[in-house]
Structures are given as C-alpha cells and as structure tokens.
C-alpha cells in the first residue's frame, strides 16, 4: 500500500518538530547548566547522581505537556494575531505565557532553589519580581 498524502508526511513532520524542540532545549538550558550552583558540590556523589536521575525522569514526564502547551499557544497566538487585525500585543501576550518558561527540569528545581515556570513570564516582569540578595 502506498503511503501518500497526510499520513505519509506525518513521520517527517514529527521528526522536524522533535529536532526543533531539542535544539530549543539545548539553546535555553546550556547557559543555566554552565553556571555554578549549590548542587555542584553534590556532583560525583550518590545523592547527586540520584538527583540527576530524578531530574531526568521528571523532564521526561513534564516536557511533553509543556511542548504541547507551547505548540498550542503558538497556534492560538497566531490565530489571535490574525483575528485581531494584526495586533501584535494580543498575540505576544499569548506567545510569552505559553512558549516561555521551563522546558527541562534540573536538580535545582527539585531542591526548590529555582522555580518551575510552566507559564512563561517576560524578562522585564521577572526582574521586577526578583528579590535582591542581601
């Protein structure tokens, strides 16, 4: 049977989406992983390895939900842009809250040192809510 049309292209589209998401993850998480943190002291220990494993399992469970939410937000934001007559602020408010945020769970999220943000916030509002370290 010849697989043509929509169902024939589905694996190709799914592969392109997966590559896009993994490159997005790499782009957004590399600087965070390269910074020194309190969990760096646990590296190389059994508890550090356990936290890494727990973070990996948490990411495997969390990422599909965040990915679907981000894709849905992209589509809805695009429709909002169209139906609002090209109002970028309307679309951007949907895009920021759906596409920004945490995609990968790291040990700092599990220990409570960093918040998990399912809904994204703009960089300006994040700076406003940040408490200065004393």
N, CA and C of each residue as an Amber inpcrd file, in Angstrom:
protein
   402
   0.8420000  -1.1780000   0.0000000   0.0000000   0.0000000   0.0000000
   0.8850000   1.2370000   0.0000000   0.5760000   2.1860000  -0.8240000
   1.3510000   3.4090000  -0.9520000   0.9210000   4.4040000   0.1130000
   1.8650000   4.8650000   0.9020000   1.5640000   5.8350000   1.9610000
   1.8230000   7.2270000   1.4090000   0.7710000   7.8860000   1.0100000
   0.9390000   9.2260000   0.4710000  -0.0160000  10.1710000   1.1720000
   0.1370000  11.4300000   0.8550000  -0.7420000  12.4230000   1.4540000
  -0.3330000  12.7560000   2.8700000  -1.3390000  13.0310000   3.6840000
  -1.1200000  13.4780000   5.0660000  -0.3790000  12.4290000   5.8960000
  -0.8170000  11.1760000   5.8420000  -0.2250000  10.1420000   6.6770000
   1.1800000   9.7580000   6.2350000   1.5020000   9.9890000   4.9930000
   2.8450000   9.7060000   4.5050000   3.8560000  10.7380000   4.9910000
   3.4100000  11.9530000   5.2280000   4.3030000  13.0280000   5.6650000
   4.3580000  13.1700000   7.1720000   3.4850000  12.4950000   7.8930000
   3.4140000  12.6300000   9.3480000   4.7380000  12.3110000  10.0470000
   5.4440000  11.2220000   9.7090000   6.7330000  10.9780000  10.3740000
   7.7660000  12.0730000  10.1080000   7.7730000  12.6270000   8.9170000
   8.7040000  13.6990000   8.5850000   8.4080000  14.9420000   9.4200000
   7.1420000  15.3140000   9.5190000   6.7510000  16.4880000  10.3020000
   7.0620000  16.2610000  11.7840000   6.7650000  15.0760000  12.2970000
   7.0590000  14.7710000  13.6980000   8.5590000  14.8360000  13.9650000
   9.3560000  14.3590000  13.0330000  10.8140000  14.4250000  13.2000000
  11.3200000  15.8570000  13.1940000  10.7780000  16.6920000  12.3300000
  11.1940000  18.0940000  12.2780000  10.8130000  18.8080000  13.5660000
   9.6130000  18.5480000  14.0780000   9.1780000  19.1640000  15.3360000
  10.0740000  18.7070000  16.4830000  10.4040000  17.4250000  16.5360000
  11.2610000  16.9120000  17.6120000  12.6570000  17.5420000  17.5530000
  13.2280000  17.6340000  16.3740000  14.5550000  18.2590000  16.2460000
  14.4900000  19.7260000  16.6660000  13.4260000  20.4040000  16.2970000
  13.2620000  21.8030000  16.6900000  13.1810000  21.9690000  18.1950000
  12.4140000  21.1070000  18.8610000  12.2990000  21.2090000  20.3070000
  13.6060000  20.8820000  21.0070000  14.3110000  19.8620000  20.5470000
  15.5700000  19.5190000  21.1990000  16.6260000  20.6010000  20.9980000
  16.6190000  21.2410000  19.8380000  17.5600000  22.3420000  19.6550000
  17.1580000  23.5400000  20.5020000  15.8590000  23.7390000  20.7020000
  15.3770000  24.7990000  21.5820000  15.8070000  24.5330000  23.0250000
  15.6870000  23.2910000  23.4580000  16.0900000  22.9250000  24.8130000
  17.5730000  23.1970000  25.0070000  18.3720000  22.7920000  24.0440000
  19.8120000  22.9900000  24.1400000  20.1540000  24.4730000  24.1970000
  19.4560000  25.2780000  23.4120000  19.7230000  26.7100000  23.3730000
  19.4100000  27.3750000  24.7090000  18.2780000  27.0310000  25.3150000
  17.8430000  27.7070000  26.5210000  18.4710000  27.1580000  27.7980000
  18.9190000  25.9220000  27.8070000  19.3970000  25.3300000  29.0520000
  20.9070000  25.2950000  29.1900000  21.6540000  25.4330000  28.1270000
  23.1050000  25.3500000  28.2230000  23.7020000  26.4030000  29.1470000
  23.3170000  27.6830000  29.0430000  23.8900000  28.6570000  29.9750000
  23.5270000  28.3660000  31.4310000  22.3440000  27.8700000  31.6780000
  21.9340000  27.5820000  33.0550000  22.7510000  26.4280000  33.6290000
  23.0490000  25.4430000  32.8170000  23.8170000  24.3150000  33.3120000
  25.2810000  24.6640000  33.5200000  25.7660000  25.6820000  32.8380000
  27.1770000  26.0150000  32.9510000  27.4730000  26.9040000  34.1490000
  26.4610000  27.4270000  34.7970000  26.6790000  28.2800000  35.9580000
  26.8930000  27.4290000  37.1990000  27.7270000  27.9240000  38.0940000
  27.9770000  27.2110000  39.3380000  26.7780000  27.3570000  40.2640000
  26.4600000  26.2910000  40.9880000  25.3390000  26.3430000  41.9090000
  25.6500000  25.4740000  43.1220000  24.7070000  25.4480000  44.0490000
  24.8880000  24.6580000  45.2660000  24.9250000  23.1630000  44.9630000
  24.2630000  22.7560000  43.8870000  24.2530000  21.3280000  43.5710000
  25.5780000  20.8650000  42.9750000  26.4570000  21.8030000  42.5890000
  27.7670000  21.4140000  42.0800000  28.5780000  20.6900000  43.1460000
  28.3210000  20.9840000  44.3910000  29.0300000  20.3120000  45.4760000
  28.6060000  18.8630000  45.5840000  27.4080000  18.5280000  45.0940000
  26.9120000  17.1590000  45.1660000  27.3380000  16.3190000  43.9750000
  27.9200000  16.9460000  42.9620000  28.3170000  16.1870000  41.7890000
  29.3290000  15.1270000  42.1660000  29.1570000  13.9500000  41.6010000
  30.0750000  12.8700000  41.8640000  29.6930000  12.0420000  43.0860000
  28.6320000  12.4170000  43.7660000  28.1670000  11.6520000  44.9230000
  26.9370000  10.8530000  44.5250000  26.5780000   9.9150000  45.3890000
  25.3990000   9.0980000  45.1160000  24.1320000   9.9450000  45.1320000
  24.0380000  10.8910000  46.0560000  22.8420000  11.7290000  46.1060000
  22.7800000  12.6620000  44.8930000  23.9310000  13.1200000  44.4190000
  23.9620000  13.9500000  43.2210000  23.5030000  13.1710000  42.0050000
  23.9390000  11.9230000  41.8980000  23.5080000  11.0800000  40.7810000
  22.0170000  10.7880000  40.8740000  21.5260000  10.5970000  42.0920000
  20.0960000  10.3720000  42.2890000  19.2760000  11.5790000  41.8830000
  19.7730000  12.7700000  42.2110000  19.0640000  13.9900000  41.8360000
  19.0660000  14.1660000  40.3190000  20.1890000  13.8460000  39.6730000
  20.2520000  13.9260000  38.2140000  19.2570000  12.9490000  37.5810000
  19.1900000  11.7390000  38.1170000  18.2550000  10.7450000  37.5880000
  16.8110000  11.1810000  37.8100000  16.5240000  11.7200000  38.9880000
  15.1660000  12.1980000  39.2740000  14.8060000  13.3690000  38.3640000
  15.7710000  14.2430000  38.0980000  15.5280000  15.3680000  37.1980000
  15.2720000  14.8710000  35.7740000  16.0050000  13.8580000  35.3470000
  15.8100000  13.3040000  34.0040000  14.4250000  12.6790000  33.8660000
  14.0250000  11.9020000  34.8600000  12.6960000  11.2810000  34.8270000
  11.6100000  12.3530000  34.8670000  11.8180000  13.3780000  35.6830000
  10.8420000  14.4720000  35.7610000  10.7220000  15.1950000  34.4270000
  11.8420000  15.3950000  33.7540000  11.8150000  16.0530000  32.4510000
  11.0780000  15.2010000  31.4350000  11.3000000  13.9010000  31.4620000
  10.6230000  13.0030000  30.5260000   9.1110000  13.0590000  30.7260000
   8.6670000  13.1890000  31.9610000   7.2350000  13.2760000  32.2380000
   6.6730000  14.6740000  31.9670000   7.4580000  15.7110000  32.2200000
   6.9980000  17.1010000  32.1490000   7.0440000  17.6790000  30.7400000
   8.1000000  17.3750000  29.9930000   8.3410000  18.0070000  28.7030000
   7.2070000  17.8180000  27.6930000   6.6120000  16.6400000  27.5520000
   5.5260000  16.5180000  26.5610000   4.3640000  17.4760000  26.8330000
   4.0180000  17.6690000  28.0990000   2.9340000  18.5860000  28.4250000
   3.3140000  20.0260000  28.0810000   4.5230000  20.4200000  28.4230000
   4.9840000  21.7720000  28.1240000   5.1050000  21.9800000  26.6160000
   5.5980000  20.9750000  25.9090000   5.7280000  21.0690000  24.4630000
   4.3880000  21.2300000  23.7660000   3.4100000  20.4350000  24.1570000
   2.0750000  20.5380000  23.5650000   1.4580000  21.8920000  23.9090000
   1.6510000  22.3510000  25.1390000   1.1190000  23.6460000  25.5540000
   1.7550000  24.7770000  24.7380000   3.0670000  24.6850000  24.5000000
   3.7620000  25.7200000  23.7220000   3.3070000  25.7160000  22.2640000
   3.1500000  24.5480000  21.6800000   2.6730000  24.4660000  20.2960000
   1.2540000  25.0230000  20.2010000   0.4060000  24.6270000  21.1410000
  -0.9630000  25.1490000  21.1480000  -0.9930000  26.6530000  21.3160000
  -0.1380000  27.1740000  22.1830000  -0.0640000  28.6190000  22.3740000
   0.4250000  29.3390000  21.1380000   1.3400000  28.7110000  20.4110000
   1.8130000  29.3020000  19.1620000   0.7030000  29.3990000  18.1300000
  -0.0850000  28.3390000  18.0330000  -1.1990000  28.3310000  17.0840000
  -2.2650000  29.3400000  17.4970000  -2.6520000  29.3120000  18.7750000
  -3.6800000  30.2410000  19.2550000  -3.2000000  31.6830000  19.1460000
  -1.9330000  31.9400000  19.4540000  -1.3920000  33.2870000  19.3100000
  -1.4090000  33.7590000  17.8680000  -1.1000000  32.8480000  16.9460000
  -1.1610000  33.1940000  15.5330000  -2.5750000  33.5120000  15.0870000
  -3.5380000  32.7180000  15.5700000  -4.9390000  32.9990000  15.2510000
  -5.3890000  34.3160000  15.8770000  -4.9410000  34.5890000  17.0970000
  -5.2870000  35.8500000  17.7530000  -4.7210000  37.0290000  16.9700000
  -3.5230000  36.8700000  16.4450000  -2.9120000  37.9160000  15.6220000
  -3.7530000  38.1710000  14.3690000  -4.1740000  37.0730000  13.7460000
  -4.9840000  37.1860000  12.5370000  -6.3260000  37.8520000  12.8160000
  -7.0350000  37.3530000  13.8140000  -8.3900000  37.8240000  14.0800000
  -8.4370000  39.1760000  14.7840000  -7.3260000  39.6300000  15.3300000
  -7.3200000  40.9560000  15.9530000  -6.8650000  42.0280000  14.9710000
  -6.7330000  41.6630000  13.7330000  -6.3410000  42.6350000  12.7120000
  -4.8640000  42.9770000  12.7530000  -4.0420000  42.0430000  13.1650000
  -2.6040000  42.2690000  13.1900000  -2.0990000  42.9290000  14.4560000
  -2.8550000  42.8270000  15.5440000  -2.4280000  43.4020000  16.8180000
  -1.3720000  42.4950000  17.4460000  -0.1330000  42.9350000  17.4000000
   0.9740000  42.1110000  17.8780000   0.9450000  41.9140000  19.3950000
   0.4870000  42.9080000  20.1310000   0.4380000  42.8000000  21.6000000
  -0.4910000  41.6780000  22.0420000  -1.6180000  41.5140000  21.3530000
  -2.5600000  40.4410000  21.6800000  -1.8910000  39.0930000  21.4930000
  -1.2580000  38.9150000  20.3480000  -0.5990000  37.6380000  20.0680000
   0.5840000  37.4250000  20.9960000   1.3440000  38.4760000  21.2540000
   2.5400000  38.3470000  22.0790000   2.1970000  37.9590000  23.5130000
   1.0850000  38.4580000  24.0360000   0.7050000  38.0860000  25.3940000
   0.4030000  36.5940000  25.4980000  -0.1370000  36.0160000  24.4420000
  -0.3840000  34.5720000  24.4180000   0.9240000  33.8170000  24.2090000
   1.7460000  34.2830000  23.2890000   3.0050000  33.5930000  22.9850000
   3.9470000  33.5720000  24.1800000   4.0690000  34.6890000  24.8820000
   5.0030000  34.7500000  26.0110000   4.5810000  33.7900000  27.1090000
   3.3000000  33.8000000  27.4410000   2.8700000  32.9360000  28.5460000
   2.8870000  31.4640000  28.1730000   2.7430000  31.1350000  26.8890000
   2.7340000  29.7230000  26.5250000   4.1020000  29.1920000  26.1080000
   4.9200000  30.0050000  25.4450000   6.1820000  29.5000000  24.9110000
   7.3840000  29.7110000  25.8260000   7.3360000  30.7120000  26.6740000
   8.4310000  30.9190000  27.6150000   8.2090000  29.9930000  28.8110000
   9.1820000  29.9080000  29.6530000   9.0460000  29.0880000  30.8460000
  10.0620000  27.9660000  30.8740000   9.8570000  27.0560000  31.7800000
  10.7720000  25.9420000  31.9970000  10.4230000  24.7900000  31.0680000
  11.4200000  24.2970000  30.3340000  11.2390000  23.1300000  29.4790000
  11.9380000  21.9020000  30.0520000  13.0400000  22.1030000  30.7580000
  13.8270000  20.9970000  31.2910000  13.9190000  21.1410000  32.8090000
  13.6280000  20.0670000  33.5090000  13.7290000  20.0540000  34.9580000
  15.1700000  19.6960000  35.3340000  15.7810000  20.5180000  36.1750000
  17.1460000  20.2790000  36.6500000  17.1000000  20.0710000  38.1600000
  18.1630000  19.5440000  38.7570000  18.1370000  19.2860000  40.1990000
  17.8000000  20.5140000  41.0450000  18.1550000  21.7120000  40.5890000
  17.8130000  22.9160000  41.3510000  16.3080000  23.1050000  41.4590000
  15.5660000  22.6610000  40.4510000  14.1090000  22.7290000  40.5190000
  13.5890000  21.7660000  41.5860000  14.1900000  20.5950000  41.6760000
  13.7230000  19.5980000  42.6340000  14.0540000  19.9710000  44.0790000
  15.1490000  20.6850000  44.2640000  15.5120000  21.0990000  45.6220000
  14.8340000  22.3930000  46.0330000  14.1800000  23.0720000  45.0920000
  13.4870000  24.3150000  45.4030000  14.3390000  25.5550000  45.2520000
  15.5500000  25.4200000  44.7270000  16.4200000  26.5780000  44.5290000
  15.9780000  27.4360000  43.3460000  15.3180000  26.8310000  42.3550000
  14.8070000  27.5440000  41.1850000  13.3480000  27.1610000  40.9950000
  12.5110000  28.1380000  40.6470000  11.0990000  27.7940000  40.4280000
  10.8840000  27.1420000  39.0670000   9.9190000  26.2480000  39.0000000
   9.4950000  25.6780000  37.7330000   8.3820000  26.5860000  37.2140000
   8.6000000  27.1520000  36.0540000   7.6240000  28.0850000  35.4800000
   6.9770000  27.4330000  34.2580000   5.7980000  26.8580000  34.4640000
   5.0630000  26.2770000  33.3350000   4.5810000  27.3980000  32.4280000
   4.0620000  28.4580000  33.0170000   3.6710000  29.6420000  32.2590000
   4.8480000  30.6010000  32.2390000   5.1920000  31.0910000  31.0870000
   6.3380000  31.9710000  30.9640000   6.0370000  33.3820000  31.4270000
   7.0840000  34.0800000  31.7870000   6.9820000  35.4950000  32.1440000
   8.0190000  36.2460000  31.3170000   7.7470000  37.5160000  31.0610000
   8.7000000  38.3140000  30.3070000   9.9130000  38.6200000  31.1690000
  11.0030000  38.9550000  30.5350000  12.2340000  39.2500000  31.2690000
  12.0510000  40.4750000  32.1480000  11.2710000  41.4520000  31.7000000
  11.0500000  42.6640000  32.4930000  10.3000000  42.3520000  33.7780000
   9.2300000  41.5490000  33.6800000   8.4530000  41.2530000  34.8760000
   9.2180000  40.3270000  35.8130000  10.1190000  39.4990000  35.2670000
  10.9310000  38.6360000  36.1180000  11.9290000  39.4650000  36.9210000
  12.4750000  40.5120000  36.3020000  13.3960000  41.4000000  37.0260000
  12.6680000  42.1940000  38.1090000  11.4070000  42.5490000  37.8520000
  10.6420000  43.3140000  38.8270000  10.3120000  42.4760000  40.0580000
  10.0320000  41.1770000  39.8510000   9.6460000  40.3190000  40.9650000
  10.8250000  39.7140000  41.6840000  12.0170000  39.8300000  41.1080000
  13.1970000  39.2450000  41.7380000  13.5260000  40.0180000  43.0260000
  13.8240000  39.2460000  44.0570000  14.1820000  39.8470000  45.3340000
  15.6850000  40.0180000  45.3680000  16.1850000  41.2020000  45.6910000
  17.6420000  41.3890000  45.7390000  18.2610000  40.5590000  46.8500000
  19.4110000  39.9770000  46.5440000  20.1370000  39.1610000  47.5220000
  20.9210000  40.0790000  48.4330000  20.7800000  39.8550000  49.7350000
  21.4990000  40.7140000  50.6980000  22.5090000  39.9210000  51.4670000
